[in-house]
Every structure is written in structure tokens, then in C-alpha cells.
Amino acid sequence: MQMSRCGQSAARGQRCGQRAGSGAMAAPRSFSAAEVRARCAQGACLVSCRRRLYDLSGFVRLHPGGEQLLRRRAGTDVSAALDGPPHRHSANARRWLEQYYVGEMEPGGEQSLPESVDEKAVDAAAQSPAQMDPRYKTVDVETDLVDWQKPLLWQVGYLGEKYDEWVHQPVDRPIRLFHSDFLESLSKTAWYVVFIVWAPVVLYLSWVSYTSLAQGNTRLFSSFTTEYSIPVHKYFFPFIFLLGMFLWSLLEYLIHRFVFHMKPPASNYYLITLHFLLHGQHHKSPFDSSRLVFPPVPASLVIGFFYGVLRLLLPEVLGLSVFVGGLCGYIIYDMMHYYLHYGSPKKGTYLYGLKAYHVKHHFEHQKAGSTAFPVCATGGKGCRSLACLPVCSRCSEIFAVWDVGWGNLSSTPTGKQRARCCSPMGPISQPLG
């Protein structure tokens, strides 16, 4: 039973070790316990599940429980850790593990692996460059539903009723959307480009808004009445700015919940394609570093649209002040989102828990824990957040203000559910999501 969960099947295990483009079935390589220990001493992070061996060296920094937790298991059998306690890893986490399959342990070799690893050796390995074989990230052409050698955007619409399940089975490989190199370049960006492009805009528009309010010519409701219009002083700018951030958090929540996480009709090719373009691609490849933030060119179109809406609804300077606050909120959101995927927060901190919850959203609870807007404060064991969805729908201690209004919370958990969901060793310390 345990063997089948680790390997799925012998045939699939062999295909995981097959190089891309080769048509022959490659026999899995055998590793001795001594070779595994030697590689781990050089900085690699090899773990086994029964006799199947995995090289997690490229994943340790992304691990939601922290790099050190995973490195402490280097050179050991993680079968028991996958099944728990304290928790059982999801089917997606086990499927993710198969991407790092490199071979089999020699008969009897798995029994020679150490139960634990020396703490000093772990720290030294974390600081030394990892020496490892290239990982075989091939896609199983016999079972996968798309051709990864071609742009995916025009293929996913044909998946129909299989799309929703397929898009929520994450893989560790980059995604190409378009045939055109130009369009492809506009669809992805480095994380720091968002800050470089939009932070100066926020600073400049904040100065323009404040100096315009300082002139004393801005009045609320002046388009309807002059007698009862309300003057807006320059001292109101910080509060208007924060209002913009607050409105951004609500807007992001609504878009994320009702658009990004809609289930497109299986018969509608165009809605499936649109969903994949907007957000499905991120769930299919959650660690594609070039697709974790909104590229500036398409972002400028969306940002320009919302600026136009605010100009229509509010006086010019007041609308600009709200807009710049929302734009600042967007920058913080995107930076936080990238950090939750690639950052390594210190264990026990709020960001450490938030990273674990967000990664759990990708691997287990795709309909919850989706946002990463950091207007939150930790209260008790849970996150009392303005925009962070509850990761476990059973846990009433992790809730969102917006979810209260939309009725997205469920009943209080039982004692066993609370121990599994709220324990510090629960969602935070999971080795693979």
C-alpha cells in the first residue's frame, strides 16, 4: 500500500526517468547508500520513498516548511513523513515529488540510510553549492493532455471537462503561452520590474495629489451642490491613500475569487482559454519565476482602465489620490506574492506561516488561501486578514473579513480537525506542500 503511493506504478516510475525526446524506455539507475550519503555531504538533498530515490536539491528553497526542515531529512526515507503525523500530504504533493525521481536504491540500501542528519552538516550543506545530476522534468506523453513542446494557450480550450482537474495538478516546469516571441515576452517579467516601473509612478502621483489638495480647491459633491459641498484638505491625503489600498484589497479579493477561480464551462473553448491566460497558468506552474507578477504592459492597460473609472466617479484630485493608494497596494501585493513563492522567511514568523498557507492553496485547497495581500495582523493562532482567504475551510480561527460578508466560512472544527489544521506542525511544516 505504501509502495503504491510512493511510486504509482513501475511503468510510470520508469517514464519519470526518461529524457525528453527519447522514445526508448530507460531503466532506472541504481544508487547505493554510500553514494547517497556522499552526494548529501556535497550539498545535494536526496530522499527516498521506500526504494525510489528523489533529488530535491532544486526544491529545498521553495519548500513551504523552510529549507532547513527539508535538509534535515536529506539521505533518509520520507515515507512516514508523507503519510504523517502530523498530517498527510496531498495527492498533488506526491505527484510533485515524482518530478524529482532519479532512480532506485539498491536492494537493502534503504535500510542503511541514517535516521537523522547532523545539524552542523545540514547548515554546511545549505551554504555549499549543490552537486547533482540534471533533474528529468519530462512530461509523461502517454498520460498528459497537452503537448508541452508547443504553446499551451491554444491547446487548453480543447481539454473540456478535463481542464479543471488538469490545471490544478501543478508541475515544476516553465510555460510558454504564445507562438510569437514578442507576445511571449510581454506575458512574463522579472519580479523587480514591477517595483522599478510602478514605484516611481506612486511617488510622483502622491506628490501631485498632495500638492493639488494643498491648493484648497478640491471639494466633495461639488458637481451636485455648491452650498453643501465638503472641502478636502491636504491633511486628508494619508487617509484617502489608505482608502485606496483598502479598496484594492476588496477588488483583488473579488477578482481572485469570482474570476480567477471560476470553473469555466467545459463546452466553452474561449472561457477555458481566458481562464488559463488570467490565472490557470499560475496554478499549473506555481514556481515559474517569470509568471509570478503582472507584466507591466498588460498591467498598464488594466491600471489605466481603473484610473478612468475613478476619474468618472470622483473629482480629479480625489480620484487620483484613491488611485495612487490602490496602485501602491498592488505593488505590495505583487512583491508579497513573489516572496511567498521564492522567499525563505524565518521559522515561527508570520510570513513563515503565510508562505505555508499560500503554497497549500496551490497543492491542496485551490479554492482557499489564494491571496497574498499583506494587510493582516496575527491574532491568537490564526491570521485575521482583510484579504487572505482561509486556507482550511473547517478552521474558524483563520478567517477573512471579506469572507464573513460573502458567507465563505463554515462550522467550527472538531477537536481532531483543529489539531490537524491549526497545529504549528500542521500546514506549516509539511515537507512537500
SVG drawing of the C-alpha trace seen along z (x, -y; Angstrom):
<svg xmlns="http://www.w3.org/2000/svg" viewBox="-27 -77 58 83">
<polyline fill="none" stroke="black" stroke-width="0.4" points="0.0,0.0 2.8,-2.4 4.8,-1.3 2.0,-2.1 1.5,-5.6 5.2,-6.5 5.6,-5.1 2.0,-4.9 3.3,-2.2 6.6,-0.7 5.9,-1.8 5.3,-5.4 8.4,-5.4 10.4,-4.4 8.9,-7.1 9.8,-9.8 13.4,-9.0 13.2,-9.2 14.8,-12.1 12.7,-14.5 12.5,-13.4 13.8,-9.9 11.4,-7.2 13.0,-4.3 12.1,-3.3 15.1,-4.0 15.8,-1.6 16.0,-3.4 19.5,-3.9 20.5,-2.2 22.1,-4.1 24.0,-2.7 23.5,-4.1 27.1,-5.2 26.6,-7.2 23.5,-8.8 25.4,-9.9 28.3,-11.2 26.0,-13.3 24.2,-14.7 27.6,-15.6 28.3,-17.6 25.2,-19.7 22.6,-17.7 19.2,-16.8 18.4,-13.2 15.5,-11.5 13.9,-8.1 10.3,-6.8 10.7,-3.1 13.3,-2.3 12.5,-5.2 15.1,-8.0 14.4,-11.7 16.7,-14.7 15.1,-17.7 18.1,-19.9 16.3,-22.4 13.2,-22.4 14.6,-23.0 14.5,-26.8 10.9,-26.7 9.7,-24.3 6.9,-25.8 8.2,-24.4 11.6,-26.0 14.9,-24.8 16.4,-23.5 13.4,-21.3 13.8,-19.5 17.6,-19.3 17.3,-17.5 15.6,-14.7 18.4,-14.5 19.6,-11.0 16.6,-9.5 13.4,-7.7 10.4,-10.1 7.6,-7.5 6.4,-8.0 6.6,-11.8 4.5,-11.8 1.7,-9.9 2.0,-11.8 1.6,-12.5 1.2,-15.4 -0.5,-15.5 -1.0,-13.5 0.5,-15.1 -1.9,-15.8 -2.1,-13.9 -0.7,-16.9 2.3,-16.9 3.0,-13.3 2.6,-13.9 5.0,-16.9 7.5,-14.6 7.6,-12.3 9.1,-15.1 12.4,-14.7 12.7,-11.0 16.3,-10.0 16.4,-6.2 16.2,-3.3 18.0,-2.4 20.0,0.8 18.3,3.7 18.9,3.3 20.4,-0.2 17.4,-2.0 17.9,-0.3 21.4,-1.7 20.3,-5.3 20.6,-7.3 17.6,-8.1 18.7,-11.7 21.4,-14.1 23.9,-16.1 22.8,-19.7 26.2,-21.1 26.3,-19.1 22.9,-20.4 24.0,-24.1 27.2,-23.4 25.3,-21.8 22.9,-24.7 25.7,-27.1 27.7,-25.0 26.8,-24.6 24.8,-21.5 26.3,-18.9 23.6,-16.9 22.6,-15.3 20.2,-17.2 16.6,-16.5 14.4,-14.8 11.4,-17.1 9.9,-15.4 6.2,-15.2 4.5,-11.8 3.5,-11.9 1.2,-8.9 -0.9,-10.5 -0.5,-14.3 -3.3,-16.0 -1.2,-18.7 1.9,-19.0 4.5,-20.8 6.7,-21.4 4.1,-23.8 2.4,-26.9 -0.2,-25.9 -2.7,-28.8 -4.4,-27.5 -4.5,-23.9 -6.1,-24.1 -9.5,-25.0 -9.8,-21.6 -9.5,-19.9 -13.2,-20.4 -14.3,-18.8 -10.8,-17.6 -9.4,-21.1 -10.3,-21.9 -8.6,-18.7 -5.6,-19.2 -4.9,-22.8 -4.9,-22.0 -2.2,-19.4 0.9,-21.6 4.2,-20.8 7.7,-22.3 8.5,-23.5 8.2,-26.8 5.1,-27.5 5.0,-29.0 1.8,-30.7 2.2,-32.2 3.8,-31.2 5.0,-34.8 8.3,-35.6 7.1,-39.2 3.8,-38.4 5.5,-35.8 8.0,-38.4 5.0,-40.7 3.4,-37.9 6.2,-37.4 8.6,-39.5 11.1,-39.5 9.7,-40.4 11.8,-43.6 10.5,-45.1 7.1,-45.7 8.8,-47.8 11.1,-49.6 8.2,-50.6 5.4,-51.4 7.1,-52.7 8.3,-56.0 4.7,-56.4 3.3,-56.1 5.8,-58.6 5.2,-61.1 1.4,-60.8 1.4,-61.0 3.3,-64.3 0.9,-65.6 -2.1,-64.6 -0.8,-66.2 0.2,-69.5 -3.1,-69.7 -5.0,-69.2 -2.9,-71.8 -4.2,-74.4 -7.6,-74.0 -9.7,-73.8 -10.9,-70.3 -14.4,-69.8 -16.5,-66.6 -20.0,-66.7 -19.2,-70.0 -20.7,-68.6 -24.1,-68.2 -24.2,-71.2 -22.0,-74.1 -23.8,-75.0 -23.3,-71.6 -20.0,-70.5 -17.3,-69.3 -13.7,-70.7 -10.9,-68.1 -7.8,-69.4 -4.3,-68.2 -4.2,-66.5 -6.8,-64.1 -4.4,-62.7 -3.0,-59.8 -6.5,-58.6 -7.6,-58.8 -4.4,-56.9 -5.2,-54.2 -8.7,-54.1 -7.3,-53.3 -5.3,-50.4 -8.4,-49.1 -10.5,-49.3 -7.7,-47.5 -7.8,-44.6 -11.5,-44.2 -11.2,-44.4 -8.4,-41.9 -10.4,-39.6 -13.5,-39.8 -11.5,-39.2 -9.5,-36.4 -12.5,-34.6 -15.1,-35.1 -12.9,-35.4 -9.6,-33.7 -11.1,-30.8 -14.3,-30.3 -14.8,-26.9 -15.2,-27.7 -17.9,-25.7 -16.4,-22.5 -18.1,-23.3 -16.7,-26.8 -13.3,-26.8 -12.9,-30.6 -13.7,-30.8 -11.3,-28.0 -8.6,-29.7 -9.3,-33.0 -9.2,-31.4 -5.8,-29.8 -4.4,-33.1 -5.6,-35.0 -4.7,-32.6 -4.8,-28.9 -1.2,-29.1 0.0,-30.1 -1.7,-27.2 -0.3,-24.8 3.2,-26.0 3.3,-27.8 7.1,-28.2 7.6,-29.7 9.5,-32.7 8.7,-34.8 5.0,-34.5 4.5,-35.3 3.9,-39.1 1.8,-41.1 3.9,-42.1 4.0,-46.0 2.5,-46.2 -0.8,-44.3 -0.8,-45.7 -0.8,-49.3 -3.9,-48.5 -5.8,-47.3 -4.5,-50.1 -5.4,-52.7 -9.0,-51.3 -9.4,-51.6 -7.9,-55.1 -10.5,-56.1 -13.3,-54.7 -12.2,-56.7 -11.9,-59.9 -15.6,-59.4 -16.8,-58.7 -14.7,-61.2 -13.3,-64.7 -10.0,-64.7 -7.6,-65.1 -9.6,-62.9 -9.8,-60.2 -6.1,-60.4 -5.4,-60.1 -7.6,-57.0 -5.9,-55.6 -2.4,-56.1 -3.2,-54.3 -4.6,-51.4 -1.6,-51.3 0.7,-51.1 -1.4,-48.3 -1.0,-46.4 2.8,-46.8 2.9,-45.4 0.6,-42.6 2.8,-41.5 6.0,-41.8 4.4,-39.7 3.1,-37.1 6.6,-36.6 8.1,-36.3 5.6,-33.7 6.8,-31.6 10.5,-32.2 11.3,-33.7 12.6,-31.8 11.1,-33.5 12.4,-32.6 10.6,-29.8 8.0,-31.0 7.4,-34.3 4.1,-35.5 5.5,-35.3 6.7,-31.7 3.1,-30.7 1.7,-32.8 4.0,-31.1 3.0,-27.7 -0.7,-28.6 -0.3,-30.1 1.6,-27.1 -1.1,-24.8 -3.5,-26.8 -1.6,-25.6 -1.3,-22.0 -4.4,-21.1 -7.0,-23.8 -7.1,-25.6 -10.3,-27.4 -8.9,-29.0 -5.8,-30.7 -5.4,-32.4 -4.5,-36.0 -1.3,-37.4 -2.2,-40.9 -0.3,-41.7 -2.8,-43.9 -3.0,-41.4 -2.4,-41.0 -1.9,-37.8 -4.3,-37.2 -4.0,-34.1 -3.3,-31.1 -4.9,-32.5 -4.5,-35.2 -7.1,-37.9 -6.8,-39.3 -8.5,-41.8 -7.9,-39.8 -6.3,-36.4 -8.8,-33.6 -9.0,-30.9 -6.7,-28.0 -8.7,-25.4 -12.4,-25.9 -13.0,-23.9 -10.8,-26.1 -12.8,-29.0 -9.7,-30.6 -8.3,-31.5 -10.8,-33.8 -11.1,-36.8 -13.2,-40.0 -14.3,-39.7 -15.3,-36.1 -17.6,-37.0 -19.6,-39.2 -19.7,-36.6 -20.6,-33.7 -17.4,-31.7 -16.9,-30.4 -18.1,-27.0 -18.7,-25.5 -16.4,-25.3 -14.0,-22.3 -13.9,-19.3 -11.0,-18.7 -9.3,-16.3 -9.8,-18.7 -8.4,-21.6 -5.4,-19.6 -4.7,-18.8 -5.5,-22.2 -4.3,-24.6 -1.3,-22.8 2.0,-24.6 3.2,-21.3 0.2,-21.1 0.2,-23.0 3.4,-24.9 5.9,-22.1 4.7,-19.9 7.8,-18.8 6.2,-18.9 3.1,-21.1"/>
</svg>
